[in-house]
Amino acid sequence: MDGAATAGNPDSGKFDKTKPEGESATDELSQADVVKILRSADSVMLATALNDGTILTHPMAPQEITDDADVWFYLDLGGDQTDALRTNPAVNISIAEAGNWLSVAGHIDFVDDRNKIKELWSKSVSAWFADSNDPSLGLVKVTTESAQHWGLPGGKLSGLVRIVKGKVAGDRSPGGTATTEL
């Protein structure tokens, strides 16, 4: 992005114009940036809307993030989340940590592929499912459509220090925001 306002957020570019060169980590957001941030997360929040408009959000562990920024998850086929996703496949994946916030919009598809389930299986999944043949184990793929990121250079600790420093000094928190189509 060139700092221009993005749809739904008319202020999205204003940080870029008030900060020194290099201050904003998100003057531009590429698909590769989104993939890198997603791959660095052990867990994310996956949200969808119920028929009555209520937002349903669950913590999820990504099983695979493709180079296209698509995300694979396991889920319990008998849960409320599954019912909501079958009714409304529009989803949002979010990650929040000090100095780094990512929101990814997409849609979910249920994938009935036992070979893919076995391919993605890891010991950590056995905390929720007996094995890859568990009949309640489902597989979904989120095809991502766009992402918005707000962040600071230097990672979690550096971001937290910069936010606290700005607060103590009475300055606006550093950082910037950008949106990209995936």
Long-range contacts (C-beta under 8 A, 24 or more apart in sequence): 1-27, 1-28, 1-29, 1-178, 1-179, 1-180, 3-27, 6-148, 6-178, 6-179, 7-179, 9-148, 9-177, 9-179, 12-148, 12-177, 12-178, 12-179, 13-176, 13-177, 15-175, 15-176, 15-177, 16-176, 18-172, 19-174, 19-176, 22-153, 23-153, 23-174, 23-175, 23-176, 24-174, 24-175, 24-176, 25-151, 25-152, 25-153, 25-175, 25-176, 26-149, 26-150, 26-151, 26-175, 26-176, 26-177, 26-178, 27-176, 27-178, 28-178, 28-180, 29-147, 29-148, 29-149, 29-178, 29-179, 29-180, 30-180, 31-68, 31-69, 31-180, 31-182, 33-149, 33-180, 34-69, 34-102, 34-104, 34-144, 34-147, 34-149, 34-180, 34-182, 35-65, 35-66, 35-67, 35-69, 37-95, 37-100, 37-102, 37-149, 38-62, 38-65, 38-69, 38-71, 38-93, 38-95, 38-102, 38-104, 39-65, 41-95, 44-71, 44-93, 44-94, 44-95, 45-93, 45-94, 45-95, 45-96, 46-73, 46-81, 46-91, 46-92, 46-93, 46-142, 47-91, 47-92, 47-93, 47-94, 48-81, 48-84, 48-85, 48-88, 48-89, 48-90, 48-91, 48-92, 48-108, 49-84, 49-88, 49-90, 50-84, 50-87, 50-88, 51-87, 51-88, 56-80, 56-81, 56-84, 61-124, 61-125, 63-120, 63-122, 63-125, 64-120, 68-144, 68-182, 69-104, 69-144, 69-147, 69-182, 70-106, 70-141, 70-142, 70-143, 70-144, 71-104, 71-106, 71-141, 71-142, 71-144, 72-111, 72-116, 72-120, 72-139, 72-140, 72-141, 72-142, 73-139, 73-140, 73-141, 73-142, 74-117, 74-120, 74-125, 74-128, 74-129, 74-137, 74-138, 74-139, 74-140, 75-138, 75-139, 75-140, 76-128, 76-129, 76-136, 76-137, 76-138, 77-135, 77-136, 77-137, 77-138, 78-136, 82-138, 85-110, 85-140, 86-110, 91-142, 93-142, 93-144, 97-156, 97-159, 98-156, 98-157, 98-159, 98-160, 98-163, 99-151, 99-152, 99-154, 99-155, 99-156, 99-158, 99-159, 99-160, 99-162, 99-163, 99-175, 100-149, 100-150, 100-151, 100-152, 100-155, 100-156, 100-159, 101-149, 101-150, 101-151, 102-147, 102-148, 102-149, 102-151, 103-147, 103-148, 103-149, 104-142, 104-144, 104-146, 104-147, 104-148, 104-182, 105-144, 105-145, 105-146, 105-147, 106-142, 106-143, 106-144, 106-145, 106-182, 107-142, 107-143, 107-145, 108-140, 108-141, 108-142, 108-143, 109-140, 109-141, 109-143, 110-138, 110-139, 110-140, 111-139, 111-140, 111-141, 112-139, 113-139, 144-182, 145-181, 145-182, 146-179, 146-180, 146-181, 146-182, 147-179, 147-180, 147-182, 148-177, 148-178, 148-179, 149-177, 149-178, 149-179, 150-175, 150-176, 150-177, 151-175, 151-176
